[in-house]
């Protein structure tokens, strides 16, 4: 939300800021966020304050070892760290073509930019899928949701019923944009609320095993009456 507010107020995001946004999105992949949030200052030190030249010149295994020491790794961390140098080159090329990365990320709606970054093509970032691409965009102030497992499950027909079955990543992203438009708020804010409602060490109410007795939406929720499965 801070990044979103900064961009709305006209703050420019340098290449260093974009590298930070990319690294944090990669680290969030398939793991709890709370330890990463708690160690953000240490992570910044590990990545030399997100200095592009120093990150590019560093043996990826050094990043892997340092992240493991603070318990901020994930199952694909070796591939992620090994992709950083190439991803930096891609980001620099995009910045050269568009004048800046800021101009690129603002050149279309978030879903279309995330698609360019996550699907095969000239702008593809390695180890970045559609959801992580949206997380990167959010980290540099673009107003968007991150349709991760928590959010997709909460929106599904088996829970709050915003979708008939289990929404795809793009379905969930569009839903959050529509909810934000109707409620006249920021899609990033809507996503944060849904995510915190579900995530471990945060709201932790609508997780894999929902705590319905604590939920203010229980009367309007389809669980467990729907008989649907909340995940694919």
N, C-alpha and C positions, 0 to 999 in steps of 0.2 A: 504493500500500500504506500509506503514512503516513496519508493521509486516511481509509482504511478503519480503521486502528488507532485514529485519533483519535475517529471516530464510535463505535466499539465501547466506548471509554472514556468516552463521554458528552459529548464536546465538541460544543457547538452551532455550526452553520455560519450565519453572518450572510448577509444579502442580498449583501454585497460578496463573500463567499466563493463564493456561487452564480454571481455574474457572472464571477468569475475562472474557475470551472469551465466555464462556457459559452464564454467567449472562447478558452480553451485547446483545448476540443473543436473549435471552429470552425477554429482555425488548424491543427489536425492533419489536416484533410480533404485526402486525396489527395496527400500529400507526406511526405517523410522527417521523423521526429520529432526526430532528434538536434540539428539547428540550433535548434529551438524550445526544447528542454531546456537547451541551452547559453546561450540568450538570455532565459531566463525573468525575470531581474531587470530587464533592459531593457524587456521587454514590460510588466512591471508599471508601470514608469515611464511608458511610452507611454499606458497606460490610467489614469493618475492614481491608482495604487494601487487600481483598480477602484471608484472613487467613482462611484456610480450617476448622481448629478446632473451631474457634470462630463462623464462619458462621453455621457450623453444630449444634452447641450448642444453637443457638439463636432461640427464638420463631419466626416462620415465619411471624406472624402478625406484629411484630416490623418492619420488612423490608417493609411490605405492607404499613404501616402507614407512614414511612419515605419517601417512593417513592411517595406516594400520595401528601405529603406536597410540593414536588418539581415538581409535575405534570409530573412524568415519569412513571406512571402506565399504565396498559392496561386491557382489559376485562377479561383476564384469569390470572391476576397477583397472586391472592390468591392460585390457583393451582400451579403456577410456583414456588412461594416461598415455598410452602409446599413440593415441590418435591426436593428441593435443597439438603437436607441431604442424601436422597437416591441416588441422582445423584452423589454426592461426593463419596459415597461408591462405586458406579459403576466405576467412574473414577479411584479411587485408585486400584480397582481390575484389571482394564485394564492395569494400569501402572505396577502392580505386574506381570501380565502375560507376558507383552511385554518388560519389563525392564524399560520402561518410556512411558508416553503418547505421547511424540514426536515420538518414534519409531512406536507406533500404528498409528498415523495420517499419517505417511509417508510409511506405509506398503502396500498401494494400491493406485489406482487413487482416486481422491476426491469423485467421485460419488459412488464408492463402499464403501468407509469409511462412507460417509453420510448415505448410506443405512443401514449399520450395526448399526449406532447410532440412526436411526429413525424408524426402523422396528422391530417387535417382535423378541427377541433373547437375547443372553447373554450380548450384549453391548448396548441394548436399553436405551436411556436417556428419562426420563419422561418429557412430555410436549414439546418434540422436534420432529418436523416433518422433512422431507427431506430438505426443504429450510432453516430452522433454523439450521440444522446440518451443511449445507454448510457455513452458516454465522459464526457459531462457528469455523469451520476449517479456514475460511478466517481470523478470529480474532487472530489465532495463526500462521499465516503466510503461510498457504497452498494456492497455486495459484488456485483459483476457482472463479466462478461466483455465485451470489445468485439469483436464478430465481424467484424473487418475482413478484407481480402483475404488477408493472411498467415495468419491463424488459420483461416479457412475452407479455404484451400488445404491447410494441414497436416493438417486433420481429414478431408479428402476421401478418397474411395475410391481416388484416384490416388496418395495418399501414405500416411498412417498408418492409414487405413481405418476411422475411427470412424463414417463415414457411407458409404452405398452409392455415392453419386455425389458431386456438388458441393453442399454444404449451403447453404441459404438463411441469411440473417442470423439469423432466429429459430431455425432448426435448430441453428446453431452455438452460439448463446447457451444453448439448452437443453442441448446436449451438454456445454458447459463446466460448467454448473451440476451436471449429473449426475456428471461426472468428479470435481468438487470434493466432492460428497456422498460418493461411494464412497471417495475418498482422505482424507476427513475434513479438508479444507483449505478455504481461502477461494477462491471463484471468481475473484476479482481476481488472486490469486497464480497460479492455473492459467493464466489469460489472459496474464499477464506472462511466464511461462515459455515458452508457445507463441510469443508475439510476438517475444521476444528470440531464440528459436531460429531465427527466420526473417529478422528485419529487418536491413537494411543498416546498417553501423556498430555493430551489436550482435553477436549470434551469427552471423548471415549464413550459415546452413547450409542451411536448407530454403526458399530463395527460389525465384524463377521458374526458375532454373537451379540445381538442388540440388547441393550439394557432398557427395555420398554417401560419399566416401572419408574424410570427417571425422566422419561421423554414427554415433553409437552405436546408433541405431535401424535401421540399414540392413537387418539380417537380418529385422526384423519389418515393414518398410515395403513397400508395394505398388509403389513406383517402381523401375524402369520396367516391371515385369512386368504391371501391370494393363491397359495399353493404354488407360486412361481419360485424359481431359483434366482437368487440375487446376483449371481455371477454366471459367466458362460459355462 
